[in-house]
Amino acid sequence: MDHQREATPSLNRRAFMGVGVATTLSSIGHAGHAPSQEAPHPGKDAQGRPLPYNPRTFHAMPTRNLGRTGHRVGIFSLGAQAMVESSHTDMAVSIVEKAIDSGVNYIDTAPAYGNTKSETHVGMVMKHRRSEVYLATKTHRRTYDESMRLLEGSLARLQTDHVDCWQLHNVQRMEELDRIFAKDGAIKALEKARDQGIVRFLGITGHYDPQVLIEGMNRYEFDTLLMAFNAADRHQYSFIEQLLPVALAKNLGIIGMKVATRGRMLSTWSPPPLDQQPKRMATNRPGVLTMRESLFYNFSMPVATNIVGCDNPQQVVENTQSAAAFIPYNEAVMARLEERCKSIVNQGLYFRKGIIDRLRT
């Protein structure tokens, strides 16, 4: 197993576990359970558009500050992959509707999800519920022209004239950063879209290498970071130890993803035959955690929210119920979950540097 340790400031476990967790979570918002918070009064942005506001959120689950964006976000948010990026339009739309009805006030999508199906399905709901959620999408292109064309398509599919956050999608390597920050790079598109009021905030996302994302954040003052981590994270190029402290120091709005790695972290998951699985994810091992353990692990970290893909509306309800019942795990519990995940690191972090490189060879 490859354990990278760079000179980047690492995250001391004591800083975030036990009393440290409660203190750090309190600094970004509500740390406990009892989701009976007073709903903030909705406001408007500089263009006079209503800020995202779902009054159900504040009775459904704890909320936290999304960095310096001014948005108060529920700890469970919808990642518009899984069924939402599928060809099952009715089910996809029902998941998005149920999420908002259940109190979710942050939805993450991208044109790369389902070859634009995700944005299309989310847009069917945004057409009449746009003001209720903070809407984030992405560009997987690295040049100005390509990214601007992609954004034009995203807005059309999402049936809106603006998104709350436009993000650089899954930045993996230093040469990508060089392209993004070139004279005709994607960062120019992000800035222009923000200056024109088409997007409100800018973000960077990644699954692969914490050092690349750290370099990106050092080159540019982003508003948000979408980072992949779960209870297996500390065993391979840890985002928790290397990336998270940097993002916290910069006061970014931090969003977690890959909470259960498409179910492969879960003890209830039955691996299909190996020849029926994508090579990069193939495994014959079931997971080792419950969904609630996976969620509570991520909720216990000092991030604003965690996006989760859902296969049906019932999963949305179950995840919302877990968020409502959340109490931060202490150091001992977190360590036990991490230890259990040693046996499933490859399937839990199939997207991470080292693991993905071995699978490519």
N, C-alpha and C positions, 0 to 999 in steps of 0.2 A: 504494500500500500504506500502511496506517495503522500508524504506529509510535508507540504511546503511551509517554510517559515521565513518570511521576508523581514526586512527591517521596518516594515510598516507598523505603527502602533497597534498592539494586539489588544483584544478585549479580555481583560481579566475576568474570570468567571464570577468572582466575588462582587465585582462592580454591578452586575445585573441580577444576581440571584439573591434570594432571601429579602432582606431589607432593601438591598440595592435595587431589586426589581421594582418594588413598590415606589421607591424614591424616583427612579428614572421614569417609570410609567406616569407618575404624577406630573412630571415635568412636561409631558406631552399630552396630558389629559387624564381622563378618568381611568383609574387603575383597578378598581374593584369590580363587583358584580352588580347588584341592584340597579338595573337600567331604568331609573325613574328621573332622569335629568330634565331640567327645564330646557325646552326647545328654544334656541336663539331666534331672535327676530330676523326674518329673511331680508336681505339687502339687495342692492343692484351694483353692477360693475360700471366701469367708466363709460361704456357704451349704452348704459341705461337698461341692460338686460338683467333679468333676475338672477341672482346667485343661486347655485344649486341648493335646494331646500326640500327635504322630505321629512315632514313632521313626525312620521312614524318611527324614524331612526332613534329618536331620543327616549322612546319608551320601549324599544325593542332590544337594545344592546348598549354596552358601554361605548362611548365615543372618545376620540382623541384628536388633537390638532394635527392637520396635515402639513407639518413643517410651518413655514411662514406664509402659506397660501391664504390663510384666513378661513379655510374650509374645515368644518368639524365633521369627521368621518367615523362611521361605525367600524368596529374592529373586524367584522366580516364583510367582505365585498365580493362582487360577482366578477369572476374571470370568464370572458365570453368565448371560451373554447369548449371542450367536451361536446355536449349535444348542441350547444348554440352555434358551433361552426359546422354542424352536420347538414345533410340535405333534408332533415326532418323539420320543415319550417314551422308547423303548428306547435310541435313540442318546444322548439327553440324559443319561439315567441312567448309561450306560456311560462317558460323558465324566467325570462327577463321580466315579464309582468309580475310573477310571484315574488321575485326578488325585491322589486320596488314596493309591492304591497306588504312585504314582510319587514321593511325598514331599511333595506340596502340603499345607500345613497352614493355609491361609487361603482361604476362599471368600466371595466378595462377590455378593450378590443384591439384589433389590428387588421389591416388589409391582408396580411399573410395568413390569418386564421381561416382555414377552410376555403382558401382562394377567394376571399372577399365575402364568403357566406356569413361569417360572424357579423361584420359591419352591416350587411343587408338586414339580417334578422334583428339586430339591436335597433337599427333605424326604423323598423316597423313599429317599434314601441316609442322611440324618441319622437316620432311624428306627433304624438299627442301627450308625451310625458317628459319632454326634454328638460324642463326646469326643475325636475325632482331629483336629478342625479348629477354628480360630478362625472363627466364623460372624458375618458382618456383613450386615445388611439396612438398609432406609431407610424414611423417610416423605417422600412428595412433597406431603403436606398441610401447611398452615401454621397450623392451629388445634389447640387441645388435644383437643377432642372428636373431630375427624376423625382425628387422629394416633393416639389411643388405640384407636379402632375399627380402624384399619389395622393396628396392632400385634397386636391380638387375632387378626385374620385371618392375619397373617404367622406367628405362633406355631403356629396350627393347620396351615397349609400346610407349614411347616418341620418339623412333628412333633417339637417340642421345647418345653420350659417356659422357655427363656431363650435370648437371643442374646448374643454377646460384645460386639457394638457395634451401636448403633442410630444412624443418621446422617440428617441433613437432606439431602434429595436435590436436587442440582443447583440451588443457590441462585444466582440470576442478577442480581437487582436489589435496590436499597436498600429499596424498598417491601416486598419480601418479608421482609427482615430486620425491618422495623418490625412486620409482622404476626406473625412468629415470636416476637418478644420482647414482644408485647403481653400484657396481663393474662391473656387467654385463649389465648395463642399456643402454638405447638408445643413451645417450649422447656420449658414446664411439663409437657408429656407426657413428654418425654425425662427430665426430672429425677425425675418420679414413678416411671417405669418403673425407673430406676436405683435409687432409694431402696427400691423393693419387691423388688429383686434379679432383676427380669425381664430387665434388660440390665445388662451390666457396665461398658461404656464408651460415651461419647457422641462423635459425630463430625459433621463438616460436609463436604459435597462440592460440586464445581462444575467446569464446563467453560468458562464464558462470560467472566467479568470478574474479574481478580485483585483489584481494589480492593474489590469487594463481599465476597469471602471474607476479605480482610484486616480489613475492618470487622466481619464476623461474629466473627472470632477475637479482635478487640479488645474486643468486647462480652461474650464468654463464654469460659471456660476449657475448651475442648474437649480431648478426649484424642487424637483422630485427625483427619487431613485427607486426603481422597481428591481428588487434583487431576489434571486432564487435561494431559498434555504429551508431546511427542515431538520428533524432530529438526527439525521445522518451527517449534517453539514461539517461538523468539526473533524471528521475523519478524512477529508479530501479538499485541499485548497479552500480553507474555511472562509466563507463570506462573513460569518459572525465575528470571527477573530480579527480579520484583516480589513474588511470593507465597512462594516457597520460603525466602528468608532469614528472613522473619517466622515461618514455621512452625518452622524450625530453632531460632530464638532462643527459642521457646516450648516446645521439646522435645516437639513433637507426634509421634505415630506417623504418618509420611507414606507414603501409598500412591499410586503412579502409575497412570494409566490412559490409554487411547487410544494405546498404544504404536505400533501400525501402522494405527490408524484403520480398523478393519474391513477390513484388507487394502489399502486405497487408497494406502498409502505404499509398497507393495511392487512391485518391477519385474516380478514374476510375475503381477500382477493384470491381467486383461484387462477393460477397462470394457465393460459391456453397452451396448446402444443407449440413448441418452439418455432416450428415452421410457419405458424400463423401470427407470430409477433414480429414487429419491426426489429431488424437486427440490432439496432442501437439500444433497444429496451429488452431484448429477449432474456428471459430467466425462467427457471422452473421452481423458484423459491416463492412461497407466499410471504406476505409482509409480517410485521411483528407488532404493530400498533393498532389501536382503535382509532376511528376518525376523531373522536373527542380528544384523545391523547395528542394526536397530530395537531389539531387546532389549538389546544391549550398550550402546547409547546411553543408554537409560533406566536400566539397571543401574549405569552409571558415575556417575549423579547420587546425591547423598546422601539417598536415600529408603529406607525400610525394605523395600518390596516393590513389585511391579508386577502388576496384575491383567490377564489376557489372556483374551479369549473364544476358544473353540476350536470347530471344526466337527466334529471327530471325535477319537477317542482317540489316533490317530497324531500329531496336532498337539500334544496334551498331552505325549507322549513326546519329540517334537522340541524343544519349548520347555524341557522339563526337561533335556535333553541340553545345550542352549545354556547354561542356567543353571549346569550342572556345569562347563562349559568356560570360564566367564566370567573374563576378566582386564580390569580397568578400561582404557578408552580414554584416551589422552593428549590434550592440548589440540589438537594438530594434527589428529588424526583426528576429534575432535568437531567442529572448525570445518569440516572438509571435508564431513562429513555434513550439517551445517546449510546450507552453501552449495549442495549438491546439491538440498536441499529447497526452495529459493527458487521453483523452477518449479512446485511442487505445493502451495503454501501453502493455497489454497482447499480442496482436497480433504483435505489433512492436518489442517486446523483448521476444518472446516466448522461446528463447534460454537462457535467463538470470537466474541466481540464484534467488531463491524465486518463480519466476513464473513457471519455469520448475519443481521445486520441488512440487508445488501445483498440477500441472497437472499430476504428477506421482502418486499422492495419490488418 
